[in-house]
Amino acid sequence: MKPAIVRPLFAALCGAPLFAQTYADLTESRNMPNPYGSVFQVEGGAIGTKADDEDPDVGLEDDISWDGRVYWRNGAVGGRRGVLEAYGGRDGFVGSWQDAKLIGDETVTRVELRARPWMFYRDGFYGRDDELRPNGFYEGSDYEAYVGFGKALQEGLYLEFGPYFRRLDFERRPYAQGAQPIGSSSPDTFLTPDDHNAYGGRLYVEQSSVQYDRRRGVPRAGYVLTLGGDREWNDSDKEFGVVGGYQTSLASAYWRARGRLDWYIPASDDLCWEIFGSGGWQDEKDRVQNSEGQRPLGNQWGDLQARLRIHLGNAFSITPYAQGQYSRTLSEDGFDSDKNFFFGGGVESWLHFGDFVSLHGYWSYLDNDNRPSIRIDRDVHGEQMFYLGMAIRFGVTRR
């Protein structure tokens, strides 16, 4: 490759991490900005957690585990009007095919398969000092097929809707080396939901106005705002919860609403403010969805990060940030609700060696017992999280 071509490509690749490299990025947004037409990225490293006060009965532990993810994109399928994407990681798997010619009239057909085989549910409430106390913690898996039909209504405004089908399975397992399930004094103190099917319709509305830094290939100004909603039915017919205490069964139908914002505000040539926010509002009786442990608990929740991306040349970037969370959860008896606020912060950094190899690291702290598990075999989490890994990219082509 000629030096004249290498230099601008190097600058583009060294700007920031690959976009759409998490399960949430691919499923919560429809057209997340991506500087690559085609790419295959493999990332792996070590992830750790440190709890303020260790309590193995509820998964709060100091631990280090392996972490990794794979992302593949082919943006030139069927005469450059189709896109194939695939992602796999600790947070789940996504495979999607998008085509703008199948129906015609500039309508985008999207077929999407999703899988989250390592789900951890934390059915509980916050007690004094915002300490998460369990009714019962359990495991599960979630598989989904979705077909969407989308269209650009005007410049930057995109609308998509379609049906989906989900399969949910649940299981109680002994925790760590002991014989008792998480958060229970005996295996019979908490009944898990029954395995069931769910189906419904989904709507996305997305507005995008992102502008790129051409030297670095990263967002410099603008925003992406995505709003989504579900209407879901299910065939569950079993009561679950604390034996002799708060037990419920799932209603036959639920509604859900959620939103996501990625906002970029330039401060100077080497500084850019980033506002990342997400939130949701579900039916108060949607007890399974409201207990998913990879995000704030409750039927109303929000997560906001205020970040400052600092570029030190083209090969190194560091991003300190402050974080806040809001969570509305039911009380222990299930009749009242509590509003909880949590605060923290962290720092994320990328260091690039050549065109296709990068080091990626982060550290974060949030004064919330409910943080994503760092393992897939059992639920392990803590207020502090840290990661160090390496990303390697192959077959890169620019959009």
N, C-alpha and C positions, 0 to 999 in steps of 0.2 A: 504494500500500500504506500502511496506516495506521501511524503511528509506534509504536503499542502492539504491532503485529505485527513491525515491522522490528527493534526492539531485541532481543527474544529470539532472532530468527532470526540477527541479526548476531553475537550472542554464541556461538550454536551453531556457525556457520560459521568463526568466528575461533579456535576452540579448537586445531585441529590439522589436518594435511593429510588429504585424502580417504583413507579406508581402501580396501584392495584396489586400489592403484594400481600394482602391479607384477605381472609374470608369476608370480613365486613366490607372492605373496599369494593369487592366484586358484587356483593349482594345488596348493599344498601345504596349504591350509586349505579346509574345506568350507563353513563358515558364519562367516567372519571378521566380527567386529562392524563394522557400517556404519550411521552415523547417518542415511543418506539412503534414502528409498524410491525416488526417481528423481533422476537427475542426469546431466549431460553435462559432462565436464571435459576441457579441452585445456591441456596444459602444454608449454612449450618454453623452451630456454635454451642456454647454452654449458657444456660439460663439458671438463675438462682433466686432465692427468696429468703427474706429474714423477717421474722415476726417480732413485734414489740414484746409480746408475752407468748411463749410457745404453749400450745394446747393441742396435742395430737388428736384428741377426741373430736375436734372440729376442723382439723386440717391445718392449723396454724403451726408451721414448722420452719426451721432453718434448713435449707436443702439446696442442692445443685443438681441439675439434670441436663440432658442433651436436648437441643432444640433444632429445628430445621424446617425449610419450606422450599417448594419448587413452583416456579411460574413459567408458563409457556404461552406465547401469543403468535399467531400467524394472521397478519392483517391483509393478506393478498389472496384470499380464497374466492374463486369465481370471478376473476376479472376485477379484483380489488374492491368489490362491493360486499364481500363477506369477511367475517372475522371468526377465528377459532381461538378460544382461550381455555386454559386449564390451570388449576391451582391446587396444591395439596400441602397441608401443614398441620400443626398441633391443633389449630382452631377449626379445621374442617377441610372439605374438598369441594371444588366447584368445577364443572365443565360446561361450556356454553358455546353455542353456534349462533351467529347473527348473519342474516342475509337480507339485503334490500331489494332483491329481484324476485323472490318467491311469489309474493302477492302482487307486486308492482305498485305504481302510484306513489313511490318513495316511502312505502310502508316497510318498516324493519320487523322481520320475524325473528324472534329470539327463542331458542330452545335451551333450557337450563336445567342441569341436574346438580343437586346439592346433597351433601352428606356430612353429618357431624356425629361420627361414631363414638366420640369421647366427651359426652355431655355430663356436667355435674350440676345438680339441682340443690339449692340451699333454701329449703322451706324453713323460715324462721322469722325472728323479730329482733329489733334493737332494744336493749335494756338500758340500764344506767351507763353513763359514760360512752354511749353509742357503741356498746359491745354487742356483736351479733350472737344471738342465742338461738339454738336450733329447735324447731319442732321435729325435724328429721331431714338429714341430708342423704341424697341417693344419687344413683348414676342412671344414664340412659343413652339412647341414640336417636337420631332424627334424620330421616331421608325424605327428599322432596324432588318432584318433577314439576317444572313450570314452563308454560308456553305463553309468550307475550307478543303483543303487536303494538309497535310504537311508530310515532311520526313526529317530525319537527313542525310545530305549529307556526313558528316564526323564528327569526334569527336568535339562536341560543336557548329557545324554549322547546322542550321535548316532553311528549306525553306517551305513556305506555300502560297497557292493561292486559290482563289475561288470567286464565284459570291455573290452579295448582293442586297437587295431591301430595299429602305427607303421611309418613308412617312413623309412629313414635313407640319406642320400647323402653321399659324401665326395669331396673334391677337393684337389689340391695346386696352389697358385698361386705365381708369383714374388712375393717380398716386397718392398714399397716400390718403388724404382726399379731394383733389381737383377734379375738373371736367376735367382738361386738361391732355392729354397723356404726357408721359415723353418727355421733350425737345421740346415741340411744343407750339406755342401760340394759336393754334386752332386745332381741330381734323382733319382738312383737309390739313394741311401744309405738311404732309408726308404720302405717300401711301406705305403700307406694301406690301411685295411680296404676290403672290397668293399661296394658298395651292397647293402642287404638289407632284408627285411621282418622285423618282429617283432610278436608278439601274445602276449596273456596275460590274467591277471586281477589286479585291484587291490582292496585293502581299506583303508578308513579307519575309525579310531575317534577321536572328538573329544569332549572334555569342555570345557564353557564355563561360566564363572560371572562374567562381566564386569558391573560396575556403572558407570553413566555419571554424569559431572558434568553435571547438567541445565542449568547456566548456560552451559557451554562446549561441550557436546555431544561430549565426549571420554571415553575410558575413565579411570576414577578408581581402581578397585579390581577385584580378581579376575584371572582368567587364561583363556587359551584354549590347551589342550594337544591337539595333533593327532599321532596315530601312524598311519603308513601302511606298506603292504607290497605288493610286486609279485612275481608269478611269471611269468617271461617266456621264450618260446621264439623262435628265429630261424632263418632259412634261409641264414645266412652260411656259406661253405665255403672261404674263402681265408685263407692265412697272411699276417700283416702284421707290420711292425716293422723293426728295423735289418738291412740286408742283411749277411749273414755274422755277425750277432750275435743279440740277443734277439728271436726271432720266435715268435708264437703265432697260433692261430686261435680264434675264439669257440666256446665250448661250445654245444651245442644248446639249453641251458636255463640260466637264472640265477634267483636270488632276490635281492631288495633289501628293506631296511627303512630307514625314516627317521622323524624326529620334528621337531616344531616347538613352541616355547613362547613365548607373549606374556604376560607377567606384570606386573600393575600394582599398585604398593604406595603408597598415599597417605602423604605425609610432613607436609603441611599443606594449607591451602586453595589455595596457589599452587605447591606442589611435589609432584611425583609421581615415584617411582622406577619405572623400566621395565627389566625383564629380558627380553631377546630372545635366544632360542637356537634353533639348528637343527643337525641332524646326520644322518649316514647311515652305513649299514653294508651294503656290497655284496659279492658274490662276488669273491674276489681275482683271478679270471681274467676278470672282466667288464671288459676292458681299455679298451673305448670309453667306457663310463659312467664309469670311474674317471679318465678323462683330460679330462672336461668342464672348461673353463677358467673358467666363471662362478662356481665355488664352490671350496672347498679340494679339492685333488687326493687321490687314493687311494681304497682300498676302505673305510677308516674315516676319518671326518672329523667335525669339529664346529666351530661358530662361536658365540661368546657375546658379547653386548654388555650392559654395565651402564650405564644411562642415567639422567640426572636431568632431567626436564622441568620447566622454570621458566617460569611465566606472569608476564609483566610487563604487567598489565592484560589486556584481552580481545583486543587487536590484535597482540600480539607474544609469541612464545614462543622460547626458546632451550634446546637440549638438548645439553650436553656428555656424552661417554660414553667408556668404556674398552672395549677389544675384545681378545679372545684367540681364537686358532684352533689346532686340532689336526689333523694330517694324517699318515696312515700310508700310505707309498708303498713300492713295490718298489725295490730297489737296481738298479744299472746292469745286472747280469747276470740279474736277474729271479728269483733264487733266495732272496735274503734281503729283509728289509723294514726300513724306518727309521721311527721316530716323530719327528715334527717339531712344534715349538710356536712360535707367532708371536704378537706382542703389538703393540698400537697403540692408537689412539683417534681422536677427532674431535669435531666439533660440528655440529649441524643447527639451522636457524632458519627460522621463518615470520613474515612481516609482512603484515598484511591491510589493504587499502584498500577500505572498503565491504563489501558483502555477498558479492560474487562475484569479486573480483580479489585475488590474493595473490602475494607474492614468496617464493621458496623458495631456500635456499642451504645448502650443506654443504661441509665440508672433512674429510678423513680421512687417516690414515697407518697403514700396517700393514707390518711388516718382512718381507713375503712377496712374492717376485717374481711369484707367481701371483695377479693381481687381474683383475677383469673388464675386457674391452676397452672403450675409449671410442668406438670406431668400428665401423662395419659392413662397410666395404670391406676392412679389413685389421686384423690383431691388434696393437693398440697399448695398452700398459698400463704402470703404474708403481706404486711404493710409495705415493705421494701421489695423491689424487684430490680434485677440487674441482668445484663446480657452482653456477651461479646462473641462475635462470629465473623465469618468471611463469606462474601458473595462473589460468585463467578458467573459471568454472562457469556453466552455463545450465540452466534448467528444474528448479531445485532444489525438491524436496519432502521434508519430514521424515517419518521413520518414526513 
